[in-house]
Amino acid sequence: MDNNLDSVLDMYLFEANSLLEQLDDILLRAESEQAFDKECIDEIFRIMHTIKGSSAMMQFNSIMTISHKVEDLFYYIRENGVNHRYNEQLVNLVFKFTDFIKGEITKIEEGQELEENLEAFEAEITGFLNKISGAVPESDSSDVFEEAAMTQSATAIVFEEQEELAAAPGDSYAIKIIFDDNIGMENLRAYLLVNQLRETGIDFAYKPENVESISDTAQEIIKNGFFVYINDKESLNAAVGVVREALNVKSYTVIEYGSEANHADVNEDVKEKNDKAVQASKEQTKTVKTDNGSRHSKQSLITVNLSKLDKLVNIVGELVIAESMVSSDNEIKRLNSESFTKSTRQMRKLTDELQDIVMSLRMVPVSGIFQKMKRIVRDMGKELNKDVELILEGEDTEIDKTIVDGISDPIMHLVRNAMDHGIESEKERIDAGKDRQGTIRLSASNTGGEIHITVEDDGKGFDPQKILAKAKSKDMLTKPESEYTPKEIYQFIMLPGFSTNEAVTEYSGRGVGMDVVKSNVEKVGGTVVLDSREGAGTVITFKIPLTLTIVAGMQVVVGESEFIIPIKNIQQSFKTSEKEIIHNTDGSEMILIREKCYPIVRINEYFNINTDVSSIEDGILILVEAGDNSLCLFVDKIIGEQQVVVKPLPPILTKYNLKESGISGCSILGDGSINLILDIGNIIESI
């Protein structure tokens, strides 16, 4: 497949997935309101019509066929209405077929063959249509709707079998549209424009027709232009507004027909004469407006392939390293040039700004993930007979696209767990004095250095004693049971294969797969914090970085080794004296800071590094935090703050599980040295 077709396929997949997400929201709203209002019906009809047309153009017949059938169903409902007693069945039916379409789209993405046997699906839709209509024979339903659509002059829907409308005598205006040169797939551009015009609700016709299903129309559009025919001034103004804002439109010309003008002759004029000649021929036509080049000021959004952004981020990362190499070069430093120092400061400022802009390009709101959870809660609520309200907060919070993809499955797992084993049955909740309706709260917030995503439920919570007993039976305890705090007990849930469930259900239970949740969150540089109160509910929080690529870090030295500590983990650094140190009986050290004791971890001992700095007074302490925990790191000295490009560890080192040992990655600095990046969260957990 060439690049042009690749881009068209990407556009198709993006549009189809976006429309299906919108459709899920519409159906959930209709279900909660227990009614399909006119707006819902019109929107569902429009979505299915768009998916049908674009799928026909791409020759994805299974999706085209099913979406066409659902479109027919909603055409009938739009014209005749539907009894409210069928609302729930209608919602379930449409959900079933949108899930089918989603499955087909997944097959397209994975290069698999699409479903060919659609008779059962078509029969189910036809059967429901017969039920709500009570009169339409099953074998004739499709033809009836096609015929009805063509005879409704008040609608702007143009079906495949519709007759030529370009020569209709009632048309008073035409808009001739020229697309950008060599843009490719001009018929697709025309079809997208037609869909935008339909959304305005105006009556219009267009030529060439069947642009969504006949690719050869692209050549006709290139040669003659694309024409939209309209019969009143108000509709013309609305159409011009759409065309003016449409993407890839090079120019457009509005043509007004005189009362004596022959429509066919005008079409020939438009094809054969240039715009100035048409404007001069006022006896039959007059050109109202020609707009060339206005598209350059109207286009405010574009879609960019993520791989291109990844390349841009990598280049900016290398630029940061190159800038650091120049500014730290010893020979250049010896020049002691004031002008060079000034230039490097300006260079650093510009690279920092460029870095911020590039990072912002990858930021997307978490609303996409959050909205998908509505469907999960709805389906599981019906399956488990549980009444649960899903509350979403902070949907506009933005995060790196790569991180969003990495945390989507963990969030889904937690929501399913909360529905299956967190929220009690209605009877259990009433017996416990709770509201019969359970609540799951999904929230996101930006704390400055990181994003917090929380899944909270008001269910039964965890039973610490049950967890501890299970851990004991698996020989996981490393100290007496009485010495474990609740938070330490909850950490057992994150271990592979740990579960307190006594029965296997269709849905993953609490504990099953929580190690995978933890692993996936840690892959994107995050940590998992779990808290629970028995009988009151559970709160699980993901603390994740805004981005993974370039971070601000503090460079420190221990012996002959250099490390980077992420700035977001650092609270303060300070010198101290031996008399301030508290020595425990087990040989560990602590220090009192603002009336709170913190353990001290000597990095040279932690990583078994030789160093001449052993006295606490000769080195420096750095107070760091991760989640709700803090400690002090003892290092030889601090070099200074660095903007570092995070590089993954070489694959050969993965077998040593360095992530669990407190190393999250590495970075190449300007002098060519490689610094390991410390994972503060894992260091804290390991002590």
C-alpha positions as MATLAB code, in Angstrom:
seq = 'MDNNLDSVLDMYLFEANSLLEQLDDILLRAESEQAFDKECIDEIFRIMHTIKGSSAMMQFNSIMTISHKVEDLFYYIRENGVNHRYNEQLVNLVFKFTDFIKGEITKIEEGQELEENLEAFEAEITGFLNKISGAVPESDSSDVFEEAAMTQSATAIVFEEQEELAAAPGDSYAIKIIFDDNIGMENLRAYLLVNQLRETGIDFAYKPENVESISDTAQEIIKNGFFVYINDKESLNAAVGVVREALNVKSYTVIEYGSEANHADVNEDVKEKNDKAVQASKEQTKTVKTDNGSRHSKQSLITVNLSKLDKLVNIVGELVIAESMVSSDNEIKRLNSESFTKSTRQMRKLTDELQDIVMSLRMVPVSGIFQKMKRIVRDMGKELNKDVELILEGEDTEIDKTIVDGISDPIMHLVRNAMDHGIESEKERIDAGKDRQGTIRLSASNTGGEIHITVEDDGKGFDPQKILAKAKSKDMLTKPESEYTPKEIYQFIMLPGFSTNEAVTEYSGRGVGMDVVKSNVEKVGGTVVLDSREGAGTVITFKIPLTLTIVAGMQVVVGESEFIIPIKNIQQSFKTSEKEIIHNTDGSEMILIREKCYPIVRINEYFNINTDVSSIEDGILILVEAGDNSLCLFVDKIIGEQQVVVKPLPPILTKYNLKESGISGCSILGDGSINLILDIGNIIESI';
ca = [
       0.000    0.000    0.000;
       1.477    3.390   -0.972;
       1.781    6.350    1.359;
      -1.306    8.030   -0.093;
      -3.511    5.014    0.622;
      -1.891    4.616    4.031;
      -2.882    8.157    4.939;
      -6.436    7.589    3.692;
      -6.704    4.401    5.764;
      -5.400    6.243    8.826;
      -8.005    8.934    8.233;
     -10.733    6.303    7.894;
      -9.739    4.493   11.093;
      -9.447    7.729   13.066;
     -12.834    8.961   11.883;
     -14.584    5.621   12.412;
     -13.228    5.170   15.942;
     -14.142    8.753   16.846;
     -17.678    8.327   15.508;
     -18.157    5.053   17.388;
     -17.052    6.707   20.631;
     -19.601    9.466   20.005;
     -22.218    6.811   19.329;
     -21.500    5.090   22.656;
     -22.004    8.402   24.473;
     -25.290    9.051   22.641;
     -26.632    5.590   23.447;
     -25.648    5.858   27.114;
     -27.399    9.224   27.322;
     -30.511    7.845   25.624;
     -30.520    4.913   28.028;
     -30.166    7.117   31.117;
     -32.949    9.417   29.900;
     -35.041    6.405   28.843;
     -35.906    8.109   25.576;
     -34.565    8.653   22.070;
     -35.169   12.300   21.318;
     -34.967   13.786   17.819;
     -31.393   14.973   18.348;
     -30.228   11.473   19.334;
     -31.958    9.833   16.384;
     -30.610   12.369   13.878;
     -27.089   12.039   15.263;
     -27.131    8.220   15.176;
     -28.472    8.333   11.610;
     -25.711   10.751   10.581;
     -22.976    8.651   12.225;
     -24.097    5.417   10.603;
     -24.510    7.119    7.224;
     -20.976    8.502    7.425;
     -19.483    5.154    8.449;
     -21.432    3.434    5.667;
     -20.191    5.817    2.987;
     -16.541    5.860    4.025;
     -16.545    2.043    4.445;
     -18.023    1.641    0.956;
     -15.283    3.823   -0.461;
     -12.630    1.741    1.338;
     -14.445   -1.462    0.231;
     -14.902   -2.742    3.770;
     -18.135   -4.491    2.877;
     -19.007   -5.986    6.266;
     -18.923   -2.610    8.001;
     -20.737   -0.950    5.102;
     -23.517   -3.549    5.129;
     -24.187   -3.464    8.869;
     -23.984    0.321    9.158;
     -26.338    0.586    6.157;
     -28.869   -1.660    7.911;
     -28.650    0.344   11.138;
     -28.990    3.523    9.082;
     -32.167    2.143    7.484;
     -33.510    1.313   10.930;
     -32.974    4.857   12.163;
     -34.368    6.318    8.963;
     -37.629    4.564    9.774;
     -37.448    5.705   13.422;
     -36.708    9.269   12.334;
     -39.774    9.329   10.104;
     -42.171    7.310   12.259;
     -40.819    7.343   15.809;
     -40.478    4.349   18.125;
     -42.577    3.259   21.093;
     -40.724    3.878   24.379;
     -41.207    0.232   25.389;
     -38.613   -0.699   22.762;
     -35.967    1.750   24.062;
     -33.907   -0.733   26.054;
     -34.004   -3.331   23.297;
     -32.984   -0.702   20.751;
     -30.023    0.412   22.879;
     -28.845   -3.179   23.332;
     -29.258   -3.877   19.614;
     -27.229   -0.858   18.506;
     -24.546   -1.562   21.110;
     -24.293   -5.098   19.736;
     -23.706   -3.890   16.207;
     -21.329   -1.087   17.163;
     -19.295   -3.749   18.991;
     -19.346   -5.792   15.786;
     -18.071   -2.789   13.805;
     -15.356   -2.164   16.410;
     -14.295   -5.781   16.045;
     -14.098   -5.407   12.275;
     -12.017   -2.251   12.654;
      -9.634   -4.158   14.924;
      -9.318   -6.790   12.189;
      -8.462   -4.034    9.691;
      -5.773   -2.686   12.025;
      -4.317   -6.184   12.446;
      -4.537   -7.084    8.747;
      -7.112   -9.862    9.222;
      -9.943  -10.877    6.915;
     -13.328   -9.277    7.572;
     -16.539  -11.173    8.329;
     -18.383  -12.335    5.225;
     -21.414  -14.157    6.647;
     -23.696  -11.322    7.745;
     -27.090  -12.942    7.242;
     -27.750  -13.484   10.951;
     -26.864   -9.873   11.759;
     -29.030   -8.502    8.967;
     -31.931  -10.726    9.980;
     -31.747   -9.491   13.565;
     -31.963   -5.856   12.508;
     -34.754   -6.620   10.040;
     -36.634   -8.575   12.697;
     -36.490   -5.675   15.119;
     -37.611   -3.320   12.367;
     -40.584   -5.558   11.641;
     -41.433   -5.594   15.330;
     -41.507   -1.822   15.769;
     -43.231   -1.168   12.436;
     -45.681   -4.035   12.510;
     -46.219   -3.766    8.761;
     -43.022   -3.783    6.718;
     -42.317   -7.221    5.155;
     -38.842   -8.419    5.925;
     -37.813   -8.976    2.292;
     -38.924   -5.513    1.186;
     -37.665   -3.360    4.065;
     -34.443   -2.184    2.444;
     -36.130   -1.241   -0.840;
     -38.902    0.580    1.012;
     -36.433    2.746    2.844;
     -34.384    3.504   -0.237;
     -37.514    4.545   -2.122;
     -38.771    6.613    0.797;
     -35.433    8.382    1.099;
     -35.438    9.380   -2.546;
     -38.977   10.739   -2.413;
     -38.365   12.951    0.624;
     -37.405   16.228   -1.037;
     -37.065   17.920    2.369;
     -34.055   15.833    3.323;
     -30.461   16.218    2.228;
     -29.699   12.480    2.231;
     -28.416   11.188   -1.093;
     -28.673    7.380   -1.384;
     -26.692    5.327   -3.887;
     -29.711    4.725   -6.125;
     -30.768    8.374   -6.222;
     -31.281    9.797   -9.698;
     -29.350   12.695  -11.260;
     -30.220   15.930   -9.451;
     -27.727   18.287  -11.039;
     -30.110   19.315  -13.772;
     -33.113   19.908  -11.501;
     -34.857   23.121  -12.664;
     -35.505   24.309   -9.094;
     -31.831   24.973   -8.334;
     -31.014   28.680   -8.161;
     -27.323   28.513   -7.181;
     -24.287   26.335   -7.666;
     -20.953   26.283   -5.846;
     -18.007   25.112   -7.916;
     -15.262   23.776   -5.643;
     -11.636   23.216   -6.625;
      -9.479   21.136   -4.272;
      -5.743   21.521   -3.681;
      -3.487   20.330   -6.490;
      -2.266   16.724   -6.317;
      -3.924   16.139   -2.942;
      -5.175   12.694   -3.981;
      -8.469   10.932   -3.248;
     -10.468   13.968   -4.375;
     -13.668   11.918   -4.200;
     -13.006   11.320   -0.481;
     -12.453   15.055    0.073;
     -15.749   15.735   -1.709;
     -17.575   13.145    0.361;
     -16.267   14.600    3.624;
     -17.475   18.013    2.452;
     -20.906   16.565    1.606;
     -21.181   15.167    5.132;
     -20.321   18.574    6.590;
     -23.027   20.177    4.447;
     -25.562   17.583    5.569;
     -24.929   18.490    9.185;
     -26.232   22.004    8.505;
     -29.656   20.565    7.565;
     -29.876   22.385    4.230;
     -31.319   20.916    1.019;
     -28.751   20.428   -1.723;
     -27.606   18.125   -4.491;
     -24.108   17.514   -5.763;
     -22.219   16.350   -8.834;
     -20.517   13.990   -9.466;
     -22.627   11.656   -7.368;
     -21.624    8.447   -5.582;
     -18.240    9.911   -4.699;
     -18.075    7.643   -1.662;
     -18.319    4.445   -3.689;
     -16.912    5.261   -7.158;
     -13.226    6.169   -6.992;
     -13.184    7.167  -10.696;
     -15.148   10.307   -9.770;
     -11.859   11.697   -8.442;
     -10.650   12.273  -12.019;
     -13.888   14.040  -12.939;
     -13.495   16.327   -9.917;
      -9.897   17.113  -10.883;
     -10.975   17.936  -14.437;
     -14.231   19.824  -13.892;
     -14.468   20.591  -10.172;
     -17.042   19.489   -7.614;
     -20.498   21.094   -7.790;
     -23.056   21.673   -5.054;
     -26.560   22.791   -6.135;
     -28.824   24.845   -3.850;
     -32.209   26.483   -4.397;
     -32.417   29.350   -1.855;
     -30.251   32.196   -0.600;
     -30.323   31.195    3.083;
     -29.088   27.695    2.309;
     -26.444   29.170    0.009;
     -25.019   31.298    2.828;
     -24.869   28.271    5.123;
     -23.181   26.169    2.438;
     -20.596   28.863    1.641;
     -19.737   29.028    5.337;
     -19.027   25.286    5.360;
     -17.009   25.375    2.126;
     -14.966   28.362    3.320;
     -13.891   26.478    6.462;
     -13.393   23.089    4.778;
      -9.928   21.574    4.569;
      -8.049   21.207    1.267;
     -10.286   23.643   -0.659;
      -8.114   25.659   -3.038;
     -10.914   27.934   -4.297;
     -14.645   28.095   -4.758;
     -17.001   30.031   -7.038;
     -20.671   30.796   -6.378;
     -22.850   30.866   -9.483;
     -26.362   32.348   -9.598;
     -28.708   31.187  -12.347;
     -30.846   33.736  -14.201;
     -34.562   33.067  -14.469;
     -34.296   32.328  -18.200;
     -31.090   30.384  -17.979;
     -30.988   26.805  -19.122;
     -29.467   24.656  -16.362;
     -27.655   22.334  -18.710;
     -26.150   25.259  -20.614;
     -24.911   26.756  -17.351;
     -23.184   23.493  -16.500;
     -21.433   23.598  -19.869;
     -20.425   27.219  -19.213;
     -18.960   26.237  -15.869;
     -17.013   23.390  -17.413;
     -15.660   25.225  -20.449;
     -15.282   28.877  -19.481;
     -13.003   30.437  -16.946;
     -14.393   32.326  -13.970;
     -13.968   35.759  -15.569;
     -15.927   34.729  -18.635;
     -18.731   33.387  -16.481;
     -18.759   36.622  -14.503;
     -19.032   38.641  -17.724;
     -21.926   36.549  -19.018;
     -24.528   38.264  -16.811;
     -27.366   37.594  -19.228;
     -27.517   34.050  -17.997;
     -25.211   33.804  -14.957;
     -23.300   36.010  -12.591;
     -20.451   35.096  -10.253;
     -21.179   36.293   -6.754;
     -17.909   35.463   -5.060;
     -14.602   33.752   -5.726;
     -12.380   32.896   -2.754;
      -8.787   31.872   -3.438;
      -6.189   31.224   -0.756;
      -8.429   31.973    2.225;
      -7.806   28.468    3.501;
      -4.386   29.510    4.779;
      -5.891   31.584    7.576;
      -8.773   29.296    8.491;
      -7.038   25.973    9.115;
      -6.446   25.783   12.867;
      -6.184   22.013   13.419;
      -4.358   19.236   11.618;
      -3.808   15.558   12.361;
      -0.237   14.277   12.496;
       0.975   10.685   12.458;
       2.318    9.785   15.904;
       5.469    8.252   14.428;
       6.405   11.650   13.005;
       5.994   13.219   16.427;
       8.169   10.476   17.913;
      10.894   11.305   15.407;
      10.593   15.003   16.216;
      10.878   14.283   19.943;
      13.988   12.156   19.337;
      15.578   14.913   17.255;
      14.872   17.499   19.947;
      16.377   15.113   22.503;
      19.531   14.814   20.421;
      19.559   18.603   20.045;
      19.496   18.958   23.836;
      22.464   16.588   24.088;
      24.351   18.414   21.303;
      23.768   21.779   22.990;
      25.092   20.350   26.243;
      28.162   18.947   24.443;
      29.021   22.356   23.016;
      28.521   24.285   26.246;
      30.548   21.767   28.320;
      33.467   21.368   25.915;
      36.683   22.078   27.843;
      38.515   23.722   24.936;
      35.643   26.151   24.389;
      35.496   26.898   28.106;
      39.182   27.863   28.055;
      38.405   30.569   25.503;
      36.516   32.414   28.253;
      34.499   34.279   25.621;
      31.751   36.477   27.010;
      29.935   36.609   23.658;
      29.999   32.819   23.389;
      28.619   32.458   26.923;
      25.837   34.879   26.046;
      25.066   32.933   22.852;
      24.963   29.592   24.672;
      22.532   31.041   27.219;
      20.276   32.149   24.364;
      20.687   28.736   22.738;
      19.657   27.016   25.984;
      16.604   29.258   26.243;
      15.519   28.432   22.688;
      16.078   24.687   23.090;
      14.061   24.750   26.319;
      11.188   26.515   24.529;
      11.398   24.101   21.601;
      11.382   21.179   24.011;
       8.277   22.507   25.791;
       6.418   22.995   22.484;
       7.338   19.538   21.171;
       6.259   17.934   24.443;
       2.936   19.785   24.313;
       2.253   18.389   20.821;
       2.079   14.888   22.294;
      -0.274   15.843   25.108;
      -3.841   14.529   24.878;
      -6.719   14.681   27.378;
      -7.529   11.580   29.434;
     -11.201   12.005   28.510;
     -10.830    9.369   25.777;
      -9.982    6.684   28.366;
     -12.482    7.943   30.920;
     -15.415    7.931   28.510;
     -14.781    4.284   27.595;
     -15.325    3.332   31.235;
     -18.972    4.399   30.993;
     -19.683    1.512   28.674;
     -17.887   -0.977   30.948;
     -19.835    0.154   34.011;
     -23.094    0.031   32.064;
     -22.553   -3.479   30.634;
     -21.252   -4.989   33.883;
     -24.030   -3.314   35.874;
     -26.611   -5.110   33.761;
     -24.733   -8.408   33.809;
     -24.157   -8.364   37.597;
     -27.470   -6.673   38.448;
     -25.721   -3.802   40.216;
     -26.792   -0.169   40.163;
     -23.554    1.829   39.987;
     -22.944    5.488   39.201;
     -19.689    6.402   37.469;
     -18.435    9.889   38.342;
     -15.744   11.403   36.100;
     -13.540   14.281   37.248;
     -10.648   16.071   35.561;
     -11.345   14.704   32.072;
      -9.533   17.668   30.492;
      -6.251   16.773   32.217;
      -3.603   16.237   29.530;
      -0.878   13.638   29.440;
       1.637   12.243   26.951;
      -0.009   10.087   24.253;
       2.376    7.185   24.896;
       1.527    7.208   28.598;
      -2.210    7.355   27.844;
      -1.878    4.180   25.760;
       0.089    2.525   28.569;
      -2.420    3.197   31.358;
      -5.629    2.496   29.430;
      -5.674   -1.228   30.261;
      -4.734   -0.770   33.953;
      -7.580    1.735   34.445;
     -10.003   -0.622   32.713;
      -8.847   -3.478   34.961;
      -9.409   -1.449   38.126;
     -12.883   -0.345   37.042;
     -13.845   -3.942   36.238;
     -12.482   -5.086   39.604;
     -14.441   -2.383   41.403;
     -17.634   -3.422   39.616;
     -17.156   -7.152   40.106;
     -15.794   -7.459   43.649;
     -15.599   -3.972   45.093;
     -19.224   -2.848   44.897;
     -21.556   -5.076   46.913;
     -24.917   -6.372   45.743;
     -27.953   -4.189   46.388;
     -29.035   -6.351   49.335;
     -25.564   -6.289   50.914;
     -25.383   -2.509   50.615;
     -28.811   -2.008   52.174;
     -27.953   -4.431   55.012;
     -24.745   -2.444   55.627;
     -26.699    0.817   55.813;
     -25.330    2.118   52.519;
     -27.082    3.745   49.589;
     -28.446    1.035   47.291;
     -26.583    2.655   44.384;
     -22.833    2.164   44.409;
     -20.356    4.796   43.244;
     -17.107    4.588   41.309;
     -15.168    7.829   41.021;
     -12.560    8.153   38.262;
     -10.504   11.328   38.557;
      -7.366   12.920   37.124;
      -5.390   15.898   38.364;
      -2.145   17.661   37.501;
       0.063   18.222   40.549;
       2.724   20.101   38.601;
       5.390   17.422   38.237;
       3.129   14.453   37.690;
      -0.415   13.326   36.976;
      -2.526   11.550   39.574;
      -5.230    9.217   38.258;
      -7.476    7.725   40.935;
     -10.044    4.934   40.829;
     -12.167    5.054   43.980;
     -15.183    2.982   44.971;
     -17.466    2.936   48.010;
     -17.644   -0.846   48.116;
     -16.600   -3.424   50.691;
     -12.886   -2.585   50.662;
     -10.099   -5.049   51.454;
      -9.974   -7.325   54.489;
      -6.373   -6.989   55.823;
      -6.571  -10.158   57.905;
      -7.790  -12.194   54.949;
      -4.943  -10.862   52.801;
      -2.408  -11.568   55.538;
      -3.693  -15.109   55.999;
      -3.407  -15.722   52.261;
       0.144  -14.337   52.218;
       1.048  -16.584   55.150;
      -0.319  -19.647   53.370;
       1.920  -18.794   50.391;
       5.019  -18.293   52.622;
       5.290  -14.626   51.665;
       5.745  -13.206   55.174;
       9.203  -11.915   56.075;
       8.403  -10.800   59.639;
       5.833  -11.501   62.368;
       2.216  -10.873   61.363;
       1.722   -8.292   64.113;
       4.439   -6.038   62.648;
       2.706   -5.522   59.288;
       0.917   -2.204   58.749;
      -2.239   -2.090   56.591;
      -0.322   -0.466   53.709;
       2.323   -3.184   53.849;
      -0.404   -5.812   53.807;
      -2.020   -4.256   50.737;
       1.292   -4.528   48.873;
       0.830   -8.317   48.765;
      -2.038   -7.720   46.326;
       0.486   -6.390   43.801;
       2.485   -9.628   43.792;
       2.111  -12.050   40.847;
      -0.645  -14.613   41.256;
      -1.888  -13.262   44.569;
      -5.669  -13.362   44.968;
      -8.117  -13.681   47.826;
     -11.007  -14.646   45.553;
     -12.504  -18.028   46.236;
     -14.419  -18.228   42.962;
     -13.447  -17.512   39.373;
     -15.839  -15.170   37.556;
     -16.146  -13.874   34.008;
     -14.464  -10.684   35.188;
     -11.066  -10.399   36.808;
     -11.340  -10.310   40.590;
      -9.494   -8.109   43.035;
      -5.896   -9.230   43.123;
      -5.953  -11.161   39.855;
      -3.687   -9.291   37.472;
      -2.860   -6.479   39.886;
       0.808   -7.304   39.365;
       0.236   -6.592   35.669;
      -1.419   -3.287   36.559;
       1.613   -2.332   38.654;
       4.020   -3.482   35.943;
       2.251   -1.511   33.186;
       2.143    1.667   35.250;
       5.832    1.323   36.120;
       6.667    0.898   32.429;
       5.563    4.490   31.896;
       7.549    5.674   34.918;
       4.656    5.691   37.355;
       3.866    4.237   40.765;
       0.733    2.653   42.233;
      -0.551    3.731   45.656;
      -3.283    1.592   47.216;
      -5.430    2.406   50.227;
      -8.579    0.779   51.544;
     -10.933    0.751   54.494;
     -12.828   -2.423   55.179;
     -16.509   -1.817   54.591;
     -15.952    1.711   53.251;
     -14.211    1.271   49.918;
     -10.903    1.317   48.078;
      -8.752    4.069   46.550;
      -6.061    3.202   44.003;
      -3.944    6.036   42.614;
      -1.548    6.051   39.679;
       1.181    8.671   40.022;
       2.691    9.072   36.593;
       5.021   11.578   34.892;
       3.734   14.114   32.377;
       6.111   12.774   29.755;
       8.767   10.094   29.403;
      11.261   11.595   26.999;
      13.024   14.604   28.503;
      13.106   15.264   32.240;
      14.747   17.729   34.602;
      17.207   15.966   36.870;
      19.878   16.624   39.486;
      23.275   15.134   38.637;
      25.072   13.628   41.655;
      28.361   11.802   42.135;
      29.052    8.694   44.227;
      32.632    7.430   43.973;
      33.413    7.279   40.264;
      29.755    6.854   39.317;
      27.279    9.554   38.332;
      23.512    9.397   38.760;
      20.495   11.503   37.841;
      17.748   12.080   40.424;
      14.492   13.403   38.875;
      13.790   16.915   40.156;
      10.130   16.013   40.751;
      11.264   13.615   43.512;
      13.543   16.089   45.317;
      12.291   18.101   48.290;
      15.580   19.610   49.467;
      19.328   19.010   49.774;
      21.463   19.964   52.764;
      24.685   19.375   54.679;
      24.543   17.975   58.216;
      26.786   16.861   61.062;
      27.355   13.493   62.712;
      25.594   14.581   65.903;
      22.314   15.028   63.963;
      22.281   11.384   62.908;
      20.169    8.846   64.817;
      21.706    5.343   64.903;
      19.289    2.436   65.236;
      20.124   -0.855   66.909;
      20.117   -2.636   63.549;
      22.818   -0.301   62.254;
      20.532    1.827   60.069;
      20.638    5.626   60.180;
      17.893    8.237   60.441;
      17.679   12.012   60.678;
      15.081   14.314   62.218;
      13.791   17.015   59.870;
      10.965   19.302   60.962;
      10.008   16.914   63.752;
       9.801   13.905   61.450;
      12.299   11.071   61.168;
      13.552    9.954   57.756;
      15.719    6.895   57.006;
      19.085    7.532   55.356;
      20.168    5.443   52.365;
      23.853    5.663   51.476;
      23.935    5.249   47.683;
      27.468    3.791   47.798;
      26.258    0.985   50.102;
      22.978    0.509   48.233;
      24.764   -0.091   44.895;
      28.027   -1.433   46.414;
      30.178    1.422   45.065;
      33.642    2.240   46.406;
      34.041    5.821   47.609;
      36.386    7.830   49.796;
      33.482    9.825   51.233;
      32.283    7.934   54.298;
      31.751   10.673   56.883;
      28.248   12.147   56.870;
      29.811   15.616   57.145;
      31.851   15.225   53.942;
      28.910   14.343   51.713;
      25.455   15.780   51.210;
      21.921   14.566   51.992;
      19.045   14.832   49.514;
      15.483   14.494   50.838;
      13.418   12.679   48.203;
       9.819   11.492   48.027;
       7.703    9.117   45.954;
       4.021    8.739   46.664;
       3.413    9.154   50.380;
       6.890    8.027   51.421;
      10.183    9.887   51.814;
      13.814    9.232   52.731;
      17.248   10.855   52.535;
      19.870    9.811   49.997;
      23.538   10.271   50.961;
      25.822   11.140   48.016;
      29.372   12.449   47.650;
      28.438   15.726   45.942;
      25.961   17.473   43.661;
      27.109   18.648   40.223;
      23.956   20.552   39.250;
      20.630   20.452   37.430;
      20.465   18.918   33.952;
      17.851   18.565   31.233;
      18.341   14.913   30.340;
      17.032   12.741   27.544;
      15.709    9.487   28.999;
      17.006    6.422   27.195;
      15.841    2.860   27.913;
      18.355    0.461   29.388;
      20.030   -1.896   26.888;
      18.020   -5.109   26.335;
      20.929   -7.195   27.596;
      20.350   -5.746   31.086;
      16.634   -6.492   31.281;
      17.218   -9.932   32.767;
      18.731   -8.278   35.860;
      15.452   -6.483   36.633;
      17.202   -3.178   37.337;
      13.844   -1.429   37.614;
      13.234   -3.228   40.898;
      16.744   -2.296   42.010;
      16.137    1.421   41.734;
      17.303    2.159   38.160;
      14.658    3.432   35.706;
      16.811    4.289   32.698;
      19.916    6.115   31.579;
      20.943    9.324   29.872;
      23.849   10.463   27.713;
      25.210   13.829   28.817;
      27.018   16.480   26.822;
      30.477   15.221   27.760;
      29.578   11.761   26.480;
      29.204   10.206   29.924;
      26.343    7.841   30.682;
      24.367    8.549   33.852;
      21.912    6.121   35.402;
      18.525    7.597   36.361;
      17.390    6.603   39.845;
      13.887    5.243   40.430;
      13.142    6.780   43.825;
       9.884    4.886   44.269;
      11.566    1.491   44.024;
      14.447    2.530   46.279;
      11.929    3.528   48.951;
      10.010    0.258   48.546;
      13.163   -1.837   48.797;
      14.379   -0.611   52.172;
];
